[in-house]
Amino acid sequence: MKKISKLLLALSFVLSITSSAFAVTVVSFGGAYTESQKLGYGDPAAKKLGIPIDWVDYTGGLSEIKAQIEAKKITWDIIDVYAMDTIIGCDEGIFHEFDFDKDFYPAPDGTPASKDFFTDMPSKCAVGNILYSWIYAYNTKNVKGTPKTIEDFFNTKKFPGKRGIYKDALGNLEIALAGDGIKPGKGGKAIYDALKTPEGVERALNKFKTLCTDPNGGCVFWSAGAQAPEILVSGEVVMSTGWNGRFFKAAKVEGAPIVQVWDGQILDYEYFALVKGGPNYENGQAMAALKEMTSPEGLAGSAKYIAYAPWRKSSIEIMTKGEPWFNDGKTNMVPEMPTAPANTKSYILNDPVFWADNNTELQEKWEAMKAGL
Amino acid sequence: MSTKIILSSDGLPLEKSLKKAERKNKIRALLLVAPLFFFILIIFVFPLVDMLFKSVDNRMITEMLPNTFTALEKWDGKELPGEDVYEAFYNDFYPLAKDKKSGKLFQRLNYEKSGFSSGLKKTNKLILNFEKENYKEQFINAHEIWNNQDYWLAIKNSSSKWSYSKYLKGIDLELDQQKKIVQVEEEKSIHVLLWLRTLKVAFWVTVCCFFLSYPIAYLLATLPMKYSNILMICVLLPFWTSLLVRTSSWMIMLQQEGPINNTLVWLGLFTNENKPELMHNMVGTFVTMSQILLPFMVLPLYSVMKNIPSSLMKAGKSLGGTPFMSFMKIYFPLTIPGIGAGCLLVFILAIGYYITPALVGGASGTLISNVIAYHMKYSLDWAFASALGTMLLVGVLTIYWIYHKLVGIDNIRLG
């Protein structure tokens, strides 16, 4: 009896050691987003490679991984990061530098990976995962007519009623200029150029001041992502900015009378980065898992569960062939993607370098504007 | 006459041996309170001291750029600094960039002036290939910020080891080039307004709480046990409910299509088109915060009122006083210790509130605590957050002191 229990103990010890070094740890933001990643490409990749993948939540930023490196006890293999963090992490030598064409699968038609991404990566340490969008939506019950452009969001004569607006400056200053007549085109460079001048910033702030103090308009500020569709449905506002995944869920899954307007959307993004010296770095399993997860089929998989767009152009083709792609079996997903051709006639590509420089100052000016309302 | 020293049995003076015996007891007593003492020291005193320290500590940057600051001392700030400053900066910055230790500098200098972050980041890459001459030219070619004396001024202005500039920023002041204190640009001055707004909200919430709580506490203290117990549960139940739950319940109640507005329309007091706005303005903040902080006023008032004998009011009446007069002359003065405790408690809690106003207050819902949270969590300017926190602490202590001078702190009673 004693022998058996000793044997069992030894066995479980060996098992625990092998499994902890064995599983690839992927760190992401949690919630429905991580769920879509796990179901969409995490589980299929784990099954194909025979390597378990563990999902861990965090709240963004590089402070935790830096602490792990300083303590010489790295437990994370792959991290879901913002653009800014991939640049910093690359500069500071935290992340592995990729050779995109060698490290990742080509598109099904043979196009090398680097040509298959939606745009260029911000650094050599980042491989694109999803693109999401800041857009506005309206409640069809409370709006007469159909708003079509970003100018309509600011047009209180044609579409009277309150607007829901994100509480911070980020993203708002861009749409203010787009709504004031600066054409974003493809990427919105003209808008960021204007925001680099004090006059441009003032113009953007005045646009919101006019909207919020207009007796036919008015502003309600939202802070959490779930609030935007909520204030739209409750009739608190007639239009609101928000994240497209949230509006999609409210409209298509919960059946709310919400319509999204894609003109002048701000495209924002998430990336994966591979930690140098992580537990599965040397044995190559972390890289193997990352390669599977970011394959065109893999990235397309996550869009079955959430309305965020895969970074690979060829993923969209896979989705088009497989429509209806959403997991309810009846919703076409390609038109819901922020990167769909119909949705990217005029868009702004979020500029992380601009915001890293100017966030503090612009936020102060934004708060001063809000305080004067 | 000489006093004889009384000796104890072991030959020591009695006084000494008594002290010796008492010392044991003292040590025992000290050991008993030691855990609490250390707990308070570690959880409360250390963080406070650390916060005070952080708000003035500027040594990180002076340690990173020692040569630059020495070289900048002679510079008058009128035009671009000379080659020597650029060379000193190269000598400071090159080792940092080489060892990948310059990350903190980007962020720190970007608080001083926007644009440092990207400028330094780009320079960080290029500096590794600089030739050891013509530093000025190479820096200017690397990034345009080095061709702008404003950025050099920003560096020069952060050259002292200890700095109170964050405190100045907290009340919308700053140091100009001649180190004179001036107002910041109007479009960026926001903090004074937020301080005033925070005080205003805390004051009116305290007033609302007082007028709502007084009758409740009176009923609690005077009703028969049977009813007062039920009333007590009504006071305590929300007190035990999570803050966020209560705030979101109020959001449901107060919204445009919410039960309150619908009832008002149903009663015919308002038409459907011009319903009153109860949320996303100051009204929402006052209503929600008053309800949330109500128990903090009710409970001290109740405990004081409970101890006032009912015979006193009867005595007042029997001496010919009207009910109002006997209330004002007898009952009310006796409740002042409870009022003091309640008001102080509610005011101090209200002054640091930020989740509730942010959710129901709309554009007017930004208070000074929101700014502190923003700098702690997002901009990571902990020095500025610490300075604001210290100012808030000093403010609260001042109010405490004023109260002490007016009413006397010994007068406070929580029970």
Boltz contact constraints between the chains, C-beta under 6 A:
constraints:
  - contact:
      token1: [A, 92]
      token2: [B, 100]
      max_distance: 6.0
  - contact:
      token1: [A, 92]
      token2: [B, 103]
      max_distance: 6.0
  - contact:
      token1: [A, 93]
      token2: [B, 100]
      max_distance: 6.0
  - contact:
      token1: [A, 220]
      token2: [B, 280]
      max_distance: 6.0
  - contact:
      token1: [A, 221]
      token2: [B, 362]
      max_distance: 6.0
  - contact:
      token1: [A, 234]
      token2: [B, 255]
      max_distance: 6.0
  - contact:
      token1: [A, 234]
      token2: [B, 257]
      max_distance: 6.0
  - contact:
      token1: [A, 235]
      token2: [B, 256]
      max_distance: 6.0
  - contact:
      token1: [A, 235]
      token2: [B, 257]
      max_distance: 6.0
  - contact:
      token1: [A, 236]
      token2: [B, 255]
      max_distance: 6.0
  - contact:
      token1: [A, 236]
      token2: [B, 256]
      max_distance: 6.0
  - contact:
      token1: [A, 353]
      token2: [B, 118]
      max_distance: 6.0
  - contact:
      token1: [A, 356]
      token2: [B, 117]
      max_distance: 6.0
  - contact:
      token1: [A, 357]
      token2: [B, 114]
      max_distance: 6.0
  - contact:
      token1: [A, 357]
      token2: [B, 115]
      max_distance: 6.0
  - contact:
      token1: [A, 357]
      token2: [B, 117]
      max_distance: 6.0
  - contact:
      token1: [A, 357]
      token2: [B, 118]
      max_distance: 6.0
  - contact:
      token1: [A, 358]
      token2: [B, 114]
      max_distance: 6.0
  - contact:
      token1: [A, 360]
      token2: [B, 379]
      max_distance: 6.0
  - contact:
      token1: [A, 361]
      token2: [B, 114]
      max_distance: 6.0
  - contact:
      token1: [A, 364]
      token2: [B, 188]
      max_distance: 6.0
  - contact:
      token1: [A, 364]
      token2: [B, 190]
      max_distance: 6.0
  - contact:
      token1: [A, 365]
      token2: [B, 187]
      max_distance: 6.0
  - contact:
      token1: [A, 365]
      token2: [B, 188]
      max_distance: 6.0
  - contact:
      token1: [A, 367]
      token2: [B, 190]
      max_distance: 6.0
  - contact:
      token1: [A, 368]
      token2: [B, 187]
      max_distance: 6.0
  - contact:
      token1: [A, 368]
      token2: [B, 190]
      max_distance: 6.0
  - contact:
      token1: [A, 370]
      token2: [B, 363]
      max_distance: 6.0
  - contact:
      token1: [A, 371]
      token2: [B, 190]
      max_distance: 6.0
  - contact:
      token1: [A, 371]
      token2: [B, 193]
      max_distance: 6.0
  - contact:
      token1: [A, 373]
      token2: [B, 363]
      max_distance: 6.0
